[in-house]
Amino acid sequence: MSVVMAHGVLFIHSAPSALCPHIEWAIGSVVEKRTDLQWTPQPAAPGMLRTELEWTGPQGTGSLLASALRGWAHLRYEVTEDQSPGADGSRWCHTPELGIFHAATDVHGNIMVSEDRIRYAYESGAGDPSAVYHELSLALGEAWDDELEPFRHAADGANVRWLHQVG
């Protein structure tokens, strides 16, 4: 049985400097190689650092990366895993205040909301448009996007990959 490889990007949006070696160790244990990340200052949070890593690994590596970093104080990150044969893409976001968010993504990076989640939103709303809006906002991870957006903007001259809100 052959292993299907996936690709993605890990964005560490903000981390305290003391945590950086531990982050590198956790990432290295998932991707099974030394990472030697290039850390730069995070202008949105003085004293914090940011970095990113393009990765390749077996399907599910994105989930393993998100799990390895989950729950660390003061750590904000996003992991993407592109679509690969037999699997949708995925996106994980984490903030200290909100915890972790996961969504399936299409080939363009758009969050895909399932029929059951949409049905839950309008059934739980029971005719109240604001309740339906709230549930759909949760399904799209809007609170995570709102909190992470200032951290996505890197310092002048830094390597930047923009993740834009959809919708």
DSSP file with accessible surface (Angstrom, degrees, kcal/mol):
  #  RESIDUE AA STRUCTURE BP1 BP2  ACC     N-H-->O    O-->H-N    N-H-->O    O-->H-N    TCO  KAPPA ALPHA  PHI   PSI    X-CA   Y-CA   Z-CA
    1    1 A M              0   0  237      0, 0.0     2,-0.2     0, 0.0     0, 0.0   0.000 360.0 360.0 360.0 124.5    0.0    0.0    0.0
    2    2 A S        -     0   0  105      1,-0.1     2,-0.5     0, 0.0     0, 0.0  -0.538 360.0-120.3 -84.8 150.3    1.5    3.3   -1.1
    3    3 A V        -     0   0   97     -2,-0.2     2,-0.5    55,-0.0    -1,-0.1  -0.755  20.6-136.9 -89.6 128.5    1.5    6.4    1.1
    4    4 A V        -     0   0   48     -2,-0.5    55,-2.2    55,-0.1     2,-0.3  -0.754  21.8-141.0 -86.2 126.5   -0.2    9.4   -0.3
    5    5 A M  E     -A   58   0A  91     -2,-0.5     2,-0.3    53,-0.2    51,-0.0  -0.630  16.3-165.8 -90.5 148.5    1.8   12.5    0.3
    6    6 A A  E     -A   57   0A   1     51,-4.0    51,-2.3    -2,-0.3     2,-0.3  -0.844   5.3-149.5-126.7 163.0    0.3   15.9    1.2
    7    7 A H  E     +A   56   0A  97     -2,-0.3    75,-3.1    75,-0.2     2,-0.3  -0.937  26.8 138.0-130.6 155.3    1.7   19.4    1.2
    8    8 A G  E     -AB  55  81A   5     47,-2.0    47,-2.6    -2,-0.3     2,-0.4  -0.969  39.7-103.8-174.1-172.8    0.9   22.4    3.4
    9    9 A V  E     -AB  54  80A  17     71,-0.7    71,-2.7    -2,-0.3     2,-0.5  -0.993  14.3-152.7-134.9 138.8    2.2   25.4    5.3
   10   10 A L  E     -AB  53  79A   1     43,-2.8    43,-2.4    -2,-0.4     2,-0.6  -0.966  13.0-166.9-109.0 124.2    2.6   26.0    9.0
   11   11 A F  E     -AB  52  78A   6     67,-3.3    67,-2.4    -2,-0.5     2,-0.8  -0.969   8.4-165.0-111.8 114.6    2.3   29.6   10.1
   12   12 A I  E     -AB  51  77A   1     39,-2.6    39,-2.0    -2,-0.6    65,-0.3  -0.904  10.7-178.1 -93.2 108.3    3.4   30.4   13.6
   13   13 A H  E     +     0   0A   4     63,-2.0     2,-0.3    -2,-0.8    64,-0.2   0.834  64.8   0.4 -80.6 -35.3    2.0   33.9   14.0
   14   14 A S  E     + B   0  76A   0     62,-1.6    62,-2.1    -3,-0.1    -1,-0.3  -0.923  64.8 158.0-158.1 135.2    3.2   34.6   17.5
   15   15 A A  E     -A   49   0A   0     34,-1.2    34,-2.7    -2,-0.3    60,-0.1  -0.978  42.0-109.3-151.8 141.2    5.3   32.7   20.0
   16   16 A P  E >>  -A   48   0A  32      0, 0.0     3,-1.5     0, 0.0     4,-0.9  -0.442  34.5-118.8 -68.1 146.5    7.4   33.8   23.0
   17   17 A S  G >4 S+     0   0   80     30,-0.6     3,-0.7     1,-0.3    31,-0.1   0.855 112.6  60.3 -58.1 -35.0   11.2   33.4   22.3
   18   18 A A  G 34 S+     0   0   78      1,-0.2     4,-0.3     2,-0.1    -1,-0.3   0.779 104.9  50.2 -64.6 -23.2   11.5   30.9   25.2
   19   19 A L  G <> S+     0   0   32     -3,-1.5     4,-2.3     1,-0.2     3,-0.5   0.697  87.0  86.9 -87.2 -18.6    9.0   28.6   23.5
   20   20 A C  H <X S+     0   0    8     -4,-0.9     4,-2.6    -3,-0.7     5,-0.2   0.876  86.8  49.2 -55.9 -45.7   10.7   28.6   20.0
   21   21 A P  H  > S+     0   0   82      0, 0.0     4,-2.2     0, 0.0    -1,-0.2   0.899 112.7  49.5 -62.3 -34.6   13.1   25.7   20.7
   22   22 A H  H  > S+     0   0  113     -3,-0.5     4,-2.5    -4,-0.3    -2,-0.2   0.882 110.0  50.9 -69.7 -37.4   10.2   23.6   22.0
   23   23 A I  H  X S+     0   0    0     -4,-2.3     4,-2.9     2,-0.2     5,-0.2   0.935 110.2  49.5 -63.8 -45.8    8.1   24.4   18.9
   24   24 A E  H  X S+     0   0   46     -4,-2.6     4,-2.8     1,-0.2    -2,-0.2   0.902 111.2  49.3 -61.6 -40.0   10.9   23.4   16.6
   25   25 A W  H  X S+     0   0  191     -4,-2.2     4,-2.1    -5,-0.2    -1,-0.2   0.932 112.1  48.1 -63.9 -44.5   11.3   20.1   18.5
   26   26 A A  H  X S+     0   0    5     -4,-2.5     4,-1.1     2,-0.2    -2,-0.2   0.922 114.6  45.5 -63.4 -43.7    7.6   19.4   18.3
   27   27 A I  H >X S+     0   0    0     -4,-2.9     4,-2.8     1,-0.2     3,-0.7   0.942 111.6  52.5 -64.5 -45.8    7.5   20.2   14.6
   28   28 A G  H 3X>S+     0   0   13     -4,-2.8     4,-1.3     1,-0.3     5,-1.0   0.857 104.9  55.5 -59.3 -35.6   10.6   18.2   13.9
   29   29 A S  H 3<5S+     0   0   66     -4,-2.1    -1,-0.3     2,-0.2    -2,-0.2   0.815 112.6  43.1 -69.3 -26.5    9.1   15.2   15.6
   30   30 A V  H <<5S+     0   0   30     -4,-1.1    -2,-0.2    -3,-0.7    -1,-0.2   0.923 121.4  36.6 -82.1 -47.9    6.1   15.3   13.3
   31   31 A V  H  <5S-     0   0   26     -4,-2.8    -2,-0.2     2,-0.2    -3,-0.2   0.514 104.3-130.5 -85.0  -3.5    7.9   16.0   10.0
   32   32 A E  T  <5S+     0   0  171     -4,-1.3     2,-0.3    -5,-0.3    -3,-0.2   0.853  73.5  81.7  58.9  39.7   10.8   13.7   11.1
   33   33 A K  S   <S-     0   0  141     -5,-1.0    -2,-0.2    -6,-0.1     2,-0.2  -0.968  88.6 -87.0-161.1 159.8   13.6   16.1   10.3
   34   34 A R        -     0   0  197     -2,-0.3    -9,-0.1     1,-0.1   -10,-0.0  -0.482  34.7-161.7 -68.0 140.1   15.3   19.1   11.8
   35   35 A T        -     0   0   20    -11,-0.2    -1,-0.1    -2,-0.2   -10,-0.0   0.826   3.3-165.7 -98.7 -36.6   13.5   22.3   10.9
   36   36 A D        -     0   0   87      1,-0.1    -2,-0.0   -12,-0.0     2,-0.0   0.938  24.9-160.5  46.0  57.6   16.0   25.3   11.5
   37   37 A L        -     0   0   15      1,-0.1     2,-0.8    14,-0.0    -1,-0.1  -0.345  16.7-127.9 -69.0 148.2   13.2   27.8   11.3
   38   38 A Q        -     0   0  151     14,-0.3     2,-0.3    -2,-0.0    14,-0.3  -0.864  28.0-159.3 -98.2 104.7   13.9   31.5   10.6
   39   39 A W        -     0   0   51     -2,-0.8    12,-0.2    12,-0.1    10,-0.0  -0.696  11.6-178.5 -89.3 135.9   12.2   33.4   13.4
   40   40 A T  E     -C   50   0A  49     10,-2.6    10,-3.0    -2,-0.3    -2,-0.0  -0.922  36.8 -86.1-128.4 157.1   11.4   37.1   12.9
   41   41 A P  E     -C   49   0A  91      0, 0.0   114,-0.4     0, 0.0     8,-0.3  -0.286  34.7-132.4 -61.6 146.8    9.9   39.7   15.2
   42   42 A Q    >   -     0   0    3      6,-2.5     3,-1.7     3,-0.4     6,-0.4  -0.884  13.7-163.1-101.7 105.2    6.1   39.8   15.2
   43   43 A P  T 3  S+     0   0   76      0, 0.0    -1,-0.1     0, 0.0   111,-0.1   0.787  86.8  60.9 -61.4 -27.1    5.1   43.5   14.9
   44   44 A A  T 3  S+     0   0   45      1,-0.3   107,-0.1   109,-0.3   -30,-0.0   0.650 116.4  30.7 -74.8 -14.4    1.6   42.9   16.1
   45   45 A A  S X  S-     0   0   18     -3,-1.7     3,-2.4     3,-0.1    -3,-0.4  -0.714  87.0-139.9-145.4  88.7    2.9   41.6   19.5
   46   46 A P  T 3  S+     0   0  125      0, 0.0     3,-0.1     0, 0.0    -2,-0.0  -0.183  90.2  25.7 -52.1 136.1    6.1   43.1   20.6
   47   47 A G  T 3  S+     0   0   71      1,-0.4   -30,-0.6   -31,-0.0     2,-0.2   0.272 103.0 104.5  91.5 -10.9    8.4   40.6   22.2
   48   48 A M  E <   -A   16   0A  33     -3,-2.4    -6,-2.5    -6,-0.4    -1,-0.4  -0.661  58.4-143.8-100.7 160.4    6.9   37.7   20.2
   49   49 A L  E     -AC  15  41A  39    -34,-2.7   -34,-1.2    -8,-0.3     2,-0.3  -0.826   8.2-158.6-120.8 161.1    8.3   36.0   17.2
   50   50 A R  E     + C   0  40A  11    -10,-3.0   -10,-2.6    -2,-0.3     2,-0.3  -0.942  15.8 158.3-136.0 157.2    6.8   34.5   14.0
   51   51 A T  E     -A   12   0A   6    -39,-2.0   -39,-2.6    -2,-0.3     2,-0.3  -0.963  19.6-146.5-162.4 173.3    7.9   32.0   11.4
   52   52 A E  E     -A   11   0A  30    -14,-0.3     2,-0.4    -2,-0.3   -14,-0.3  -0.984   4.5-161.8-148.1 158.6    6.5   29.7    8.7
   53   53 A L  E     -A   10   0A  28    -43,-2.4   -43,-2.8    -2,-0.3     2,-0.5  -0.975  12.9-146.7-144.5 123.3    7.3   26.3    7.3
   54   54 A E  E     -A    9   0A 119     -2,-0.4     2,-0.3   -45,-0.2   -45,-0.2  -0.791  33.1-171.5 -83.1 133.3    6.3   24.6    4.0
   55   55 A W  E     -A    8   0A   9    -47,-2.6   -47,-2.0    -2,-0.5     2,-0.4  -0.897  22.8-163.2-129.6 157.3    6.0   20.9    4.7
   56   56 A T  E     +A    7   0A  82     -2,-0.3   -49,-0.2   -49,-0.2   -51,-0.0  -0.994  34.0 123.4-135.1 135.5    5.5   17.7    2.8
   57   57 A G  E     -A    6   0A   5    -51,-2.3   -51,-4.0    -2,-0.4     3,-0.1  -0.972  60.2 -48.3-172.2 179.9    4.4   14.4    4.5
   58   58 A P  E >  S-A    5   0A  64      0, 0.0     3,-1.9     0, 0.0   -53,-0.2  -0.226  76.5 -77.8 -61.0 152.9    1.8   11.7    4.5
   59   59 A Q  T 3  S+     0   0   75    -55,-2.2   -55,-0.1     1,-0.3   -54,-0.0  -0.248 122.6  37.9 -48.4 138.5   -1.8   12.7    4.5
   60   60 A G  T 3> S+     0   0   30     -3,-0.1     4,-2.0     3,-0.0    -1,-0.3   0.315  76.1 117.5  97.3  -6.4   -2.8   13.8    8.0
   61   61 A T  H <> S+     0   0    6     -3,-1.9     4,-2.6     1,-0.2     5,-0.2   0.892  73.1  58.0 -61.2 -36.5    0.5   15.5    8.7
   62   62 A G  H  > S+     0   0    0      1,-0.2     4,-2.5     2,-0.2    -1,-0.2   0.926 106.3  48.3 -58.5 -43.7   -1.4   18.8    9.1
   63   63 A S  H  > S+     0   0   50      1,-0.2     4,-2.5     2,-0.2    -1,-0.2   0.903 110.5  51.1 -63.2 -41.3   -3.5   17.3   11.8
   64   64 A L  H  X S+     0   0  100     -4,-2.0     4,-2.3     2,-0.2    -2,-0.2   0.900 110.7  48.8 -64.4 -39.9   -0.4   16.0   13.6
   65   65 A L  H  X S+     0   0    0     -4,-2.6     4,-1.3     2,-0.2    -2,-0.2   0.939 111.8  48.5 -64.3 -46.8    1.2   19.4   13.5
   66   66 A A  H  X S+     0   0    1     -4,-2.5     4,-1.0     1,-0.2     3,-0.3   0.912 114.0  47.1 -60.9 -40.7   -1.9   21.2   14.8
   67   67 A S  H  < S+     0   0   73     -4,-2.5     3,-0.3     1,-0.2    -1,-0.2   0.880 106.9  56.8 -68.5 -37.6   -2.2   18.6   17.6
   68   68 A A  H  < S+     0   0   33     -4,-2.3    -1,-0.2     1,-0.2    -2,-0.2   0.800 116.3  36.1 -65.2 -27.2    1.5   18.8   18.5
   69   69 A L  H >< S+     0   0    0     -4,-1.3     3,-1.3    -3,-0.3    -1,-0.2   0.533  89.0 123.5-102.4  -8.9    1.2   22.6   19.1
   70   70 A R  T 3< S+     0   0  153     -4,-1.0    -3,-0.0    -3,-0.3    24,-0.0  -0.246  72.6  13.1 -61.8 135.8   -2.3   22.7   20.6
   71   71 A G  T 3  S+     0   0   58      1,-0.3     2,-0.4     4,-0.1    -1,-0.2   0.429  78.9 143.2  87.9   0.1   -2.8   24.3   24.0
   72   72 A W    X   -     0   0   71     -3,-1.3     3,-1.6     1,-0.1    -1,-0.3  -0.611  57.3-108.5 -77.6 132.2    0.6   26.1   24.4
   73   73 A A  T 3  S+     0   0   67     -2,-0.4     3,-0.1     1,-0.3    -1,-0.1  -0.246  96.5   6.9 -60.1 139.1    0.1   29.4   26.2
   74   74 A H  T 3  S+     0   0  113      1,-0.2     2,-0.5   -59,-0.1    -1,-0.3   0.551  95.5 131.9  69.1  11.6    0.7   32.5   24.1
   75   75 A L    <   -     0   0    0     -3,-1.6     2,-0.4   -60,-0.1   -60,-0.2  -0.845  32.0-177.7-102.3 125.9    1.0   30.5   20.8
   76   76 A R  E     +B   14   0A  31    -62,-2.1   -63,-2.0    -2,-0.5   -62,-1.6  -0.988  20.0 149.9-118.0 129.1   -1.0   31.6   17.7
   77   77 A Y  E     -BD  12  94A   0     17,-1.7    17,-2.6    -2,-0.4     2,-0.3  -0.977  31.5-152.7-153.8 163.7   -0.7   29.4   14.6
   78   78 A E  E     -BD  11  93A   0    -67,-2.4   -67,-3.3    -2,-0.3     2,-0.4  -0.989   9.1-164.8-136.2 145.0   -2.4   28.1   11.5
   79   79 A V  E     -BD  10  92A   0     13,-2.4    13,-2.7    -2,-0.3     2,-0.4  -0.998   4.8-168.1-128.5 133.1   -1.7   24.9    9.6
   80   80 A T  E     -BD   9  91A  21    -71,-2.7   -71,-0.7    -2,-0.4     2,-0.4  -0.935   5.9-169.2-117.4 146.0   -2.9   24.2    6.1
   81   81 A E  E     -BD   8  90A  12      9,-2.5     9,-2.5    -2,-0.4   -73,-0.3  -0.974  21.9-136.3-130.9 117.0   -3.0   20.9    4.3
   82   82 A D        -     0   0   89    -75,-3.1   -75,-0.2    -2,-0.4    25,-0.1  -0.290  34.1 -85.0 -67.1 159.8   -3.7   21.0    0.6
   83   83 A Q        -     0   0   80     23,-0.2     5,-0.2   -77,-0.1   -76,-0.1  -0.282  51.2-179.3 -60.1 146.9   -6.0   18.6   -1.1
   84   84 A S  B >   -G   87   0B  16      3,-1.8     3,-2.8    -3,-0.1   -78,-0.1  -0.927  45.2 -57.5-142.2 166.2   -4.4   15.3   -2.1
   85   85 A P  T 3  S+     0   0  102      0, 0.0     3,-0.1     0, 0.0   -81,-0.1  -0.215 126.2   4.0 -51.5 119.7   -5.8   12.2   -3.9
   86   86 A G  T 3  S+     0   0   89      1,-0.1     2,-0.4    -3,-0.0    -3,-0.0   0.484 119.1  83.0  86.9   3.0   -8.6   10.9   -1.8
   87   87 A A  B <   -G   84   0B  32     -3,-2.8    -3,-1.8    -5,-0.0    -1,-0.1  -0.997  68.7-130.8-144.7 137.5   -8.7   13.7    0.8
   88   88 A D        -     0   0   92     -2,-0.4    18,-0.2    -5,-0.2     2,-0.1  -0.317  39.8-100.7 -68.6 164.6  -10.1   17.2    1.1
   89   89 A G  E     - E   0 105A   0     16,-1.7    16,-2.3    -6,-0.1     2,-0.3  -0.331  39.9-154.1 -77.5 170.6   -7.8   20.0    2.2
   90   90 A S  E     -DE  81 104A  21     -9,-2.5    -9,-2.5    14,-0.3     2,-0.4  -0.982  13.2-159.7-146.2 157.7   -7.8   21.2    5.8
   91   91 A R  E     -DE  80 103A  18     12,-2.2    12,-2.0    -2,-0.3     2,-0.4  -0.995   6.2-169.8-140.4 132.3   -7.1   24.3    7.8
   92   92 A W  E     -DE  79 102A  24    -13,-2.7   -13,-2.4    -2,-0.4     2,-0.4  -0.978   4.6-173.5-119.9 136.7   -6.4   24.5   11.6
   93   93 A C  E     -DE  78 101A   0      8,-2.2     8,-2.5    -2,-0.4     2,-0.4  -0.982   2.1-172.7-127.3 143.4   -6.3   27.7   13.5
   94   94 A H  E     +DE  77 100A   6    -17,-2.6   -17,-1.7    -2,-0.4     6,-0.2  -0.999   9.8 168.8-139.4 134.8   -5.3   28.2   17.2
   95   95 A T  E  >  - E   0  99A   0      4,-1.7     4,-2.4    -2,-0.4   -19,-0.2  -0.967  41.5-121.0-133.8 154.4   -5.3   31.1   19.5
   96   96 A P  T  4 S+     0   0   49      0, 0.0    -1,-0.1     0, 0.0     4,-0.1   0.879 113.3  44.7 -61.3 -34.7   -4.8   31.1   23.3
   97   97 A E  T  4 S+     0   0  120      1,-0.2    -3,-0.0     2,-0.1     0, 0.0   0.858 125.0  28.4 -78.4 -37.2   -8.2   32.7   23.8
   98   98 A L  T  4 S-     0   0   66      1,-0.3     2,-0.2    45,-0.1    -1,-0.2   0.612  92.0-146.4-101.4 -17.4  -10.3   30.6   21.4
   99   99 A G  E  <  -E   95   0A  26     -4,-2.4    -4,-1.7     2,-0.0     2,-0.3  -0.551  50.8 -18.6  81.1-147.4   -8.5   27.2   21.3
  100  100 A I  E     -E   94   0A  61     -6,-0.2     2,-0.4    -2,-0.2    -6,-0.2  -0.720  51.4-170.4-106.5 146.8   -8.4   25.3   18.1
  101  101 A F  E     -E   93   0A  19     -8,-2.5    -8,-2.2    -2,-0.3     2,-0.4  -0.986   5.5-170.2-129.2 140.2  -10.6   25.5   15.0
  102  102 A H  E     +E   92   0A  93     -2,-0.4     2,-0.3   -10,-0.2   -10,-0.2  -0.992   8.3 169.4-132.1 142.4  -10.7   23.0   12.1
  103  103 A A  E     -E   91   0A   8    -12,-2.0   -12,-2.2    -2,-0.4     2,-0.2  -0.994  33.1-119.1-147.3 147.2  -12.4   23.2    8.7
  104  104 A A  E     -EF  90 112A  28      8,-0.5     8,-2.8    -2,-0.3     2,-0.3  -0.603  35.5-157.5 -78.1 145.6  -12.2   21.2    5.5
  105  105 A T  E     -EF  89 111A  11    -16,-2.3   -16,-1.7     6,-0.2     6,-0.2  -0.914   9.1-129.8-126.9 155.2  -11.1   23.3    2.5
  106  106 A D    >   -     0   0   43      4,-2.1     3,-2.0    -2,-0.3   -23,-0.2  -0.250  48.6 -80.0 -89.8-173.1  -11.6   23.0   -1.3
  107  107 A V  T 3  S+     0   0  102      1,-0.3   -24,-0.1     2,-0.1    -1,-0.0   0.751 131.9  49.7 -62.8 -23.1   -8.8   23.3   -3.9
  108  108 A H  T 3  S-     0   0  154      2,-0.1    -1,-0.3     0, 0.0    -3,-0.0   0.426 121.0-104.0 -95.9   0.0   -8.9   27.1   -3.6
  109  109 A G  S <  S+     0   0   38     -3,-2.0     2,-0.2     1,-0.3    -2,-0.1   0.495  70.9 147.5  90.3   3.2   -8.6   27.2    0.2
  110  110 A N        -     0   0   56      1,-0.1    -4,-2.1    55,-0.0    -1,-0.3  -0.514  54.1-112.5 -71.8 138.9  -12.3   28.0    0.7
  111  111 A I  E     -F  105   0A  21     -6,-0.2     2,-0.6    -2,-0.2    -6,-0.2  -0.539  27.5-144.8 -70.6 132.3  -13.9   26.6    3.9
  112  112 A M  E     -F  104   0A  72     -8,-2.8     2,-0.5    -2,-0.3    -8,-0.5  -0.909   8.6-158.7-102.4 122.0  -16.5   24.0    3.0
  113  113 A V        -     0   0   42     -2,-0.6    27,-0.0   -10,-0.1   -10,-0.0  -0.889  21.3-125.7-101.8 126.2  -19.4   23.9    5.4
  114  114 A S     >  -     0   0   69     -2,-0.5     4,-2.3     1,-0.1     5,-0.2  -0.227  16.7-114.1 -72.4 158.7  -21.3   20.6    5.3
  115  115 A E  H  > S+     0   0  130      1,-0.2     4,-2.9     2,-0.2     5,-0.2   0.902 117.6  53.7 -55.6 -42.4  -25.0   20.2    4.7
  116  116 A D  H  > S+     0   0  118      1,-0.2     4,-2.5     2,-0.2    -1,-0.2   0.888 107.8  49.8 -64.0 -37.9  -25.5   19.0    8.3
  117  117 A R  H  > S+     0   0   93      2,-0.2     4,-2.1     1,-0.2    -1,-0.2   0.909 112.9  46.6 -68.1 -40.0  -23.8   22.0    9.7
  118  118 A I  H  X S+     0   0   74     -4,-2.3     4,-2.2     2,-0.2     5,-0.3   0.938 112.3  50.4 -65.4 -44.0  -25.9   24.4    7.6
  119  119 A R  H  X S+     0   0   85     -4,-2.9     4,-2.5     1,-0.2     5,-0.3   0.925 110.0  50.7 -60.3 -42.5  -29.1   22.4    8.6
  120  120 A Y  H  X S+     0   0  121     -4,-2.5     4,-3.0    -5,-0.2     5,-0.3   0.918 107.4  55.4 -60.9 -41.2  -28.1   22.7   12.3
  121  121 A A  H  X S+     0   0    1     -4,-2.1     4,-1.3     1,-0.2    -2,-0.2   0.939 114.0  37.1 -60.6 -47.3  -27.6   26.4   11.9
  122  122 A Y  H  X>S+     0   0  115     -4,-2.2     4,-0.8     2,-0.2     5,-0.6   0.855 117.9  50.3 -80.9 -26.2  -31.1   27.1   10.6
  123  123 A E  H ><5S+     0   0  121     -4,-2.5     3,-0.5    -5,-0.3    -2,-0.2   0.925 113.4  45.0 -72.2 -41.5  -32.8   24.5   12.8
  124  124 A S  H 3<5S+     0   0   51     -4,-3.0    -1,-0.2    -5,-0.3    -2,-0.2   0.795 107.0  61.2 -72.2 -24.4  -31.2   25.8   16.0
  125  125 A G  H ><5S-     0   0    4     -4,-1.3     3,-2.5    -5,-0.3    -1,-0.2   0.762  86.0-161.6 -70.2 -24.9  -31.9   29.4   14.8
  126  126 A A  T <<5S-     0   0   88     -4,-0.8    -3,-0.1    -3,-0.5    -2,-0.1   0.863  74.5 -41.2  44.8  45.4  -35.7   28.5   14.9
  127  127 A G  T 3 <S+     0   0   74     -5,-0.6    -1,-0.3     1,-0.2     3,-0.1   0.412 110.1 122.8  88.9  -3.3  -36.5   31.5   12.7
  128  128 A D    X>  -     0   0   75     -3,-2.5     4,-1.9     1,-0.2     3,-0.8  -0.812  47.4-161.1 -94.8 106.2  -34.1   33.9   14.4
  129  129 A P  H 3> S+     0   0  103      0, 0.0     4,-2.8     0, 0.0     5,-0.2   0.842  89.1  56.8 -57.3 -34.4  -31.7   35.3   11.7
  130  130 A S  H 3> S+     0   0   77      1,-0.2     4,-2.3     2,-0.2     5,-0.1   0.871 106.4  49.7 -67.6 -33.3  -29.1   36.4   14.3
  131  131 A A  H <> S+     0   0   27     -3,-0.8     4,-2.2    -6,-0.2    -1,-0.2   0.900 111.7  48.2 -70.1 -39.4  -28.9   32.9   15.7
  132  132 A V  H  X S+     0   0   34     -4,-1.9     4,-2.5     2,-0.2     5,-0.2   0.938 111.7  50.2 -64.1 -45.2  -28.4   31.4   12.2
  133  133 A Y  H  X S+     0   0  152     -4,-2.8     4,-2.5     1,-0.2    -2,-0.2   0.923 109.5  51.6 -58.0 -44.6  -25.8   34.0   11.5
  134  134 A H  H  X S+     0   0  100     -4,-2.3     4,-2.1     1,-0.2    -1,-0.2   0.926 110.5  47.5 -59.8 -46.5  -24.0   33.2   14.7
  135  135 A E  H  X S+     0   0   32     -4,-2.2     4,-2.1     2,-0.2    -1,-0.2   0.894 113.2  47.8 -64.4 -40.1  -23.9   29.5   13.9
  136  136 A L  H  X S+     0   0   61     -4,-2.5     4,-1.7     2,-0.2    -1,-0.2   0.877 108.4  55.5 -69.8 -34.3  -22.7   30.0   10.4
  137  137 A S  H  X>S+     0   0   23     -4,-2.5     5,-2.1    -5,-0.2     4,-0.6   0.917 108.9  47.8 -61.5 -42.4  -20.0   32.4   11.7
  138  138 A L  H ><5S+     0   0   60     -4,-2.1     3,-1.0     1,-0.2    -2,-0.2   0.915 109.1  53.4 -62.6 -42.7  -18.8   29.6   14.0
  139  139 A A  H 3<5S+     0   0    9     -4,-2.1    -1,-0.2     1,-0.3    -2,-0.2   0.820 111.2  46.5 -63.6 -29.9  -18.8   27.1   11.1
  140  140 A L  H 3<5S-     0   0   48     -4,-1.7    -1,-0.3    -5,-0.1    -2,-0.2   0.515 108.7-123.7 -89.9  -7.0  -16.6   29.5    9.1
  141  141 A G  T <X5 +     0   0    1     -3,-1.0     4,-2.2    -4,-0.6     3,-0.5   0.811  53.6 156.7  71.3  30.4  -14.2   30.2   12.0
  142  142 A E  H  >< +     0   0   43     -5,-2.1     4,-2.9     1,-0.2     5,-0.2   0.862  68.0  56.4 -61.3 -35.5  -14.8   34.0   11.8
  143  143 A A  H  > S+     0   0   39     -6,-0.3     4,-2.1     1,-0.2    -1,-0.2   0.906 108.8  47.8 -63.8 -37.6  -13.7   34.6   15.4
  144  144 A W  H  > S+     0   0   30     -3,-0.5     4,-2.6     2,-0.2     5,-0.2   0.920 112.0  49.4 -68.5 -43.7  -10.3   32.9   14.6
  145  145 A D  H  X S+     0   0    6     -4,-2.2     4,-2.2     1,-0.2    -2,-0.2   0.927 110.7  50.8 -59.9 -44.8   -9.9   35.0   11.5
  146  146 A D  H  < S+     0   0  104     -4,-2.9    -1,-0.2     1,-0.2    -2,-0.2   0.907 114.9  42.5 -60.0 -42.8  -10.7   38.2   13.4
  147  147 A E  H  < S+     0   0   46     -4,-2.1     4,-0.3    -5,-0.2    -1,-0.2   0.866 119.3  42.7 -73.7 -35.2   -8.2   37.4   16.1
  148  148 A L  H >X S+     0   0    0     -4,-2.6     4,-1.2     1,-0.2     3,-1.1   0.734  90.2  86.1 -85.2 -20.6   -5.4   36.2   13.7
  149  149 A E  H >X S+     0   0   42     -4,-2.2     3,-1.0     1,-0.3     4,-0.7   0.884  88.4  49.8 -53.4 -46.1   -5.7   38.8   11.0
  150  150 A P  H 34 S+     0   0   71      0, 0.0     3,-0.5     0, 0.0    -1,-0.3   0.841 111.4  51.4 -62.7 -26.1   -3.4   41.4   12.7
  151  151 A F  H <4 S+     0   0   22     -3,-1.1    -2,-0.2    -4,-0.3  -107,-0.1   0.645  96.3  68.6 -83.6 -16.6   -0.8   38.7   13.2
  152  152 A R  H << S+     0   0    6     -4,-1.2     2,-0.7    -3,-1.0    -1,-0.2   0.725  80.7  86.8 -73.5 -23.0   -0.9   37.6    9.5
  153  153 A H  S  < S-     0   0   88     -4,-0.7  -109,-0.3    -3,-0.5     2,-0.1  -0.714  71.0-157.1 -82.6 117.1    0.7   40.9    8.4
  154  154 A A        -     0   0   18     -2,-0.7     3,-0.1     1,-0.2  -112,-0.1  -0.376  26.9 -81.3 -90.1 170.0    4.5   40.5    8.7
  155  155 A A    >   -     0   0   40   -114,-0.4     3,-2.1     1,-0.2    -1,-0.2  -0.240  65.9 -73.9 -64.2 157.1    7.1   43.1    9.0
  156  156 A D  T 3  S+     0   0  170      1,-0.3    -1,-0.2    -3,-0.1     3,-0.1  -0.269 120.6  16.3 -53.9 132.8    8.3   45.0    5.9
  157  157 A G  T 3  S+     0   0   89      1,-0.3    -1,-0.3    -3,-0.1     2,-0.1   0.321  94.5 128.8  87.4  -8.6   10.4   42.8    3.7
  158  158 A A  S <  S-     0   0   29     -3,-2.1     2,-0.3     1,-0.1    -1,-0.3  -0.453  72.9 -95.0 -79.6 154.4    9.5   39.5    5.3
  159  159 A N        -     0   0  110     -2,-0.1     2,-0.4    -3,-0.1    -1,-0.1  -0.536  52.5-169.0 -65.7 123.9    8.3   36.6    3.4
  160  160 A V        -     0   0   44     -2,-0.3     2,-0.5    -6,-0.1    -7,-0.1  -0.969  23.8-176.7-126.4 135.4    4.5   36.8    3.4
  161  161 A R        -     0   0   84     -2,-0.4     2,-0.4    -9,-0.2    -2,-0.0  -0.987  26.4-141.2-122.2 117.6    1.8   34.4    2.4
  162  162 A W        -     0   0  117     -2,-0.5     2,-0.6    -9,-0.0    -9,-0.0  -0.660  13.3-166.3 -86.0 131.8   -1.7   35.9    2.8
  163  163 A L        -     0   0   41     -2,-0.4     2,-0.3   -14,-0.1   -11,-0.1  -0.965  20.7-159.4-109.1 111.3   -4.5   33.8    4.0
  164  164 A H        -     0   0  129     -2,-0.6     2,-0.1     1,-0.1   -19,-0.0  -0.705  20.2-107.2 -97.5 149.9   -7.6   35.8    3.3
  165  165 A Q        -     0   0   86     -2,-0.3     2,-0.5   -20,-0.1    -1,-0.1  -0.371  32.7-135.2 -65.6 145.9  -11.0   35.5    4.9
  166  166 A V              0   0   62    -26,-0.2    -1,-0.1   -57,-0.1   -57,-0.0  -0.892 360.0 360.0-105.8 131.5  -13.6   33.9    2.6
  167  167 A G              0   0  118     -2,-0.5    -2,-0.0     0, 0.0     0, 0.0  -0.272 360.0 360.0 102.0 360.0  -17.0   35.5    2.4
